[in-house]
């Protein structure tokens, strides 16, 4: 997984202490967007296109830092699978997200990127990438377009919540200030990769005001396995390629897929694991642990393996025999030695059965800070259908701070952009209605 602590080193913006140092009882005609990730940037774009002056505040020295690091090895912008499959990736919160994704989903995001001057292509797995693969050119073009549209960026501005009159408090490089914009878009991110700005500290400020929250949980995360010291030392960082993972819950197979993942010193991680992280995490919460089953030889039947393994071994070592007869070696062989009783190696049928269905016990999800994304956040029940907080009219929420999750594969960025756009449009409509009623 990409290290979130790396410095993207792309932008060196000017210090900007902000426009409003004094709180006034009269709301400003401007709109404040708090958070400079994809959701906040998309909200700012919609608002500025609607003719509204926008101030975007971010706690970091530049916008989109997590976006940059996530795209360091190739920015997976969205996914090109059929819409029904795409929507199903959002699991329990599909119902809440579907209206936004139907209006601005994968196709619309690709067209948006093209309008920005960034062409995209579909990879072999259906994932969509920008030509050139990198996140930096897209983010640079995006920020430049927003600046031309009049969006004012304020860096190193930490949101501190609300004061007693519901004005926004901000800690700036020159001290604390309060502002009272006409409307507010909060796009504060989740609670992983804190050095990129996603600290989740805003949750305490919401809790103080009684806004319903779901606890943060790691999503798209790895899991801990209690390896032996020998296995850990020998196979840390080794990829497991061409395997099938099967996961059963309550006796029913709920997931089976072929791919690859990585063995780490503390457990397992990688694309195949991340795709399964939500049900595994939930099972561990309920039961205190979970078990995945590996098919180490998906291109061979158990019977074929048993016949090959039954060939006379002669003077060959078991390691050599496994490699010679069925091509099992390296970390795959290591897993067999790690979990299979030694006497079973002398029984071809038992050994073949283990190769087709090897149980790997998982004891815990990786720490929240190490997860690619987080579940939990502002409950949709706290929002109206336009993403406005029911208890704070004129305050809208978007992006990963909402209580939803999705696997990697472009689904995260798409939903962040979609909800950011929806919040921006809703804020425009709310301000127009509010001004008519004044």
N, C-alpha and C positions, 0 to 999 in steps of 0.2 A: 504494500500500500504506500502511496506517496506520503512522504513525511510532511505533516502540516506545519512543522516548525521551520521549514526552509523559508528564506526571505525571497519573495518574488522579485524584488529589486527592479520594478518597472517604472513606477511613477514617483516623482518627488515634487508634490504639489506645494504651492505657496501656503504659508500659514494664513488662515482667515479666521479672525476671532468671532465672526458672526455679525449679523445686522442689528439684532435687538438686544440691547443691554439693559433696558428698563422695561419693566412690566407695565402695560397700560391696560385699563379695563376694557378698552375698545379693541376687538379682535383685528389683527392685521389682515389686509386683503390677500396676503400670501398664504401658501400651503407649506407645511413642514413634512418632509419625508425623513424618518429616522431609520437609518440603515442603508448601506450602499452595496448590498448584494443584488442578485438578479431581480428579486421581487421589488426592492426599493427603486432600482434603476428603471424598471418597467413602469412602475407607478409614476415616477417623475416624468417619464417620456409622455405618458398619456395626459398627465395634467398640463405639462407645458404645451402640448399640441392643442389643448383646449383653451389656450390663452391665459392660463393662470400662472402668476409668478411662483416659482418653486424654490425652496431652500432645502437642500439635502444635507443631513448631518450624519457623520460617521465617526465612530470612536477611534478608528485606525488612521494612519497617515495617508491612506489612499483607499479608493473604493475597490470592491471586488477581489479582495485578497484570497479568500477561500476559493472563489471561482477560478482564480489564476492557478493556485496550487493543485486543485482538483483536475485541471486541464493540462497539467505539466507534461504528462505522458501522452496526451491526445484528448482534446476536449470532446466528450460524448454529449452532444447538444440535445438530442432527442432520439426517438426510435421510430422506425418506419413500418412497424407491424400493423395489421388491420386494426381499425379503431376499437372494436369490441375487445380484442386481446389487450390493447393498450390501456383501455379504461379498467380492465380487470386487475391490472398491476397495482391499483390503489386500494385493494382489499376492503377493509371494513369502512373506509371513508370514501369509497367510490361515490356513494349517493351524494355526498356533500360537494365533492370536487367536480363531478361530471358536468354540471351546468357551465362551469368556467372553462373546462377542457374542451367542451363541445364548441365553444365560441373561439377559443384560442388554444389549439392543440399542436400536434407535431407538424402538420402541414403548414399551419399559420406561422409557427415559429421558424420554419425553414424559409418561408417567404419573407418574414421580417428580417432574417439574417441576410437574405439576398438584397433586400432594399437597403441594407446597411453597407452593401458592397462585399459581403462575405458569402461566397458560394459554398454549398455543402454537398456531400456525397454519402451514399449508403454503403456501409461496410458489409462484409460477408455475413455477419451476425444480425443484420438489420439495424445496427446502431448507426446513427447519423453523426458525421463529423464535419467540421469546416475543412475545406481544401487547405492543406498546409498543417492541419491537425491542431494548431496551437490556439490557446485561449487569448493570449495577449493582443494580437491584432484585432480581434473582435471587440474586446473590452476597450481598447484604445479608440476604435472608431465609434463605439457606443458613447463613451464619455465625451468625445469631441462633438458628436451630434447634439448631445444634451447641453453642452456649454453654448453651442451656437443657438440653441433654442431658448437660452436665457436661464437655464437652471444654474443656481449658485451652489457650489460645493463648499462645505464647512468640515474640515478634517480635525481629528483629535477633539471632537465634541462628544462627550459621554452623556447619554441621557440619564437623568437622575429621578425621573418620575414626574409627578404633578405636585404643585403646591396647593395650599388650602383653597385657592380660587380656580383650580383646575388648569392653571397655566403650566407649560412645560418647563422643567428645570434642566439646565444643561451645564456640565462642567467643561470649561473651555481652557485653552492655553493661557488665557488672561484672567481666569477666575470664573465664578459661577454667574449664570445669567438666567433670566426667565423670558419666555416668549409666549405669545398668545395668537397663533395663526388662525386663519379661518377654519381650516380642517387639518387633520393629522393622519398620515399613513405610517403605521408602525410595521417595519419589516426587519425585526431584530434578530432573526436567525434562531437556530437551535442551541444545543449545549455541548457540541463537540468541536474540537479544534479551537480551543479558546484563544490561542495566540494569533489566530486569524480574525478574531473579533467575535466569534460565536461562543459567548460565555454562559448564556442562559441566566445571567444575573437579573434580567428584567422580570423574571418570574416572581421574585420576592416583591417587587413593586406592584405587580398585578394582584398578588395575594393580599397585600395590604388594603386594596380597594375592593376585595371580595369578588374579583373576576374569576369565574370557574376555570380551573387548570387541570390538565392531566399530567401526572408526574413524568419527567423525562426518562426515557429508556434508550439504550443504545440500539441503533438500527444499522443495517449493512455493516455488521461487526463480525469479528472473529470470536472464537470460543476457546476456553481453556481445557486442556487435556493433561492429565497427570502422567506425563511420559516418564520412563525410567531415565536415569542420568546417562546411560549409554546411548539410548535412542536420541535423546535431546542433543547430546554433543555431536553425534554423527550426522543427524539429518536436519538440523535447524536450517531453515531457508530453502529446503529442497521442494521442488514442485512435484505434485502428483498428477500426472497427465493421463488422459483417456481412462477415466474411472466413472462409475455411476454411483451417485449417492441416492439412497432411499431413506426416507424418514417416515416413521409411523407414529401416530398419536392415538391413544385409546384403542390400540389394536388395528387401526385402519391406516393404510398407506395414503398419505396426503401429498406426497411429493416424490418424484423420481426423475432424475435428469443426469445426462452425461456432460462431462466437462473436465475442468481441472481446478486444483486449489493448491495451497502451499502449507507445508508443515513448518511451524515456528517453534522456538524454544519452549513456548508456553502453551501451544495448542495448534489451531488451524485457522486459516483465513484465506481470502481470495474469492474470485467471482462466484464460484459454485456455492461456497459457504454463505456469502453475502445474500445471495438470492433466497436462501433458506433461513435467514437469520431471525425473521419475525416469529414463525412457528416454533423454532428451536428455543428462542428466548422465552416465549410464553410457556412452553412446556417445562423449562427449568424453573421458572417462577412458581408453577403449580406443584411440581414434583420434586424439586431440589436437584434435578439432573435430567439429562436426555441422552438418547443413543441414536447415532446415525449408523447406517449399514453401507458398506462399500462393496461394490463389484469391481475387483481389481483386474478382471479380464473380460470386459463386456463383449468382446468379439468371439468368445468361445463358450460353449455350453459346459455345464458341470460334468456331464458324462464324458465329453471330450477331454477335459482337464484330468479327470480321474484315470482315464485310459493312458494318457501320456505320462502321468505321474507314476503309474504302476510299472513302467518300464524299469528293468533292472538298473540299479544305481551303481553297482560295482564299487570301485574305489573312489568314485566321485564324492565330493562333499555335498551336503544337502544344498548349500548355496549354489554350487555349480549345477546340481541336478535340477533345481527350480529354473535356473536360467536356460539350461540346455533343452529341457522338455517343454516348458510352457512360457518361457520368456519373462518370468518374474524375477526381478533383480532390484538392487538399490533400495529406495525408500519403500517400494511395495513389499519387497521381501522383509525389510525391517519391520513393517507393520505386522506381518504374520508372526515374526519372532516376538514381537511386543505383546500380542494378545492371544496367540494360540498356545494351548498347553503343549509342552514338548512331545509327549507321546503321540499326539495327533499327527506329527510330521511323518510318522511311520505308517500312517493309514491313508492311502491315496484318496479314498472317498471323503474322509473327514477334511483332509487338506484341500481338496477341490471345493468342498462345500464352504470352507472358510474363505477361499479366494472369491467366491461368488456372493458371499454374504457375511463380511467381516464386521462385527460390531465395534464401534468406537465410542466410548463413553465421554460425554461432554459435561463438565461440572459447573461452568459459569460462563456468562458472556464476558467479552473483553471490557475493560473500563470504558465508561461513557466518553471520556476525553479522546480515546483512540478510535471511536466509531466514526464511520464516514458521515453518518447523519444521525438524527435522533427522532424517535417517536415521542409523543406527548407535546404539551404546550397548551395554547388557548383552545378550549373546547368550542366546537362549533355551536354548542348550545348557548354560549355567551354572545354569539353574533347573530345579526339578522341575515337574511338571504343575500345581502349585499356586502357582507364582511364588516359591517359596522358594529362596534360594541354596543350592546343594548343599554348598558349602564352609562355610556359616555357618547352621546350623540356627536357626530362629526369626527370620531376617532375610528379609523379602519385598521384592520390587521391583515397581513399577507405573508406568504412564504413559509419557511420552515418553522416559524414560531407557532403556526397552527398545528393542531393535533391530528397529524396524518403521517404516513410513511409510505415509501415505495422502494423497490429495489434499484440498484444502479442500472444504468442502461439508457440514461437520458430522461428518465421519468421524474427525477428530482428537479432538474433545471426547468423542465417543461411546466410542472405544476407551480413552481415558484414564479415563473414569468406569467403564467396564466392568472394566478391569484393576485399578483401585483398589478396586472393590467385591469382586472376586475375591480380591485380596490380603488385604483385611480379613476376609472369611469364612474364608480359609485360616488366618489367624493365630488366629482364635477356635478353630478346630478343632485346630490344633497345640497351643495352650495347654491346651485341655481334655485332650487325649491326654497331653501332657507332665506335667500335674499328677497324672494317674492313675498314671503310671509312677514318680513320685517316691517 
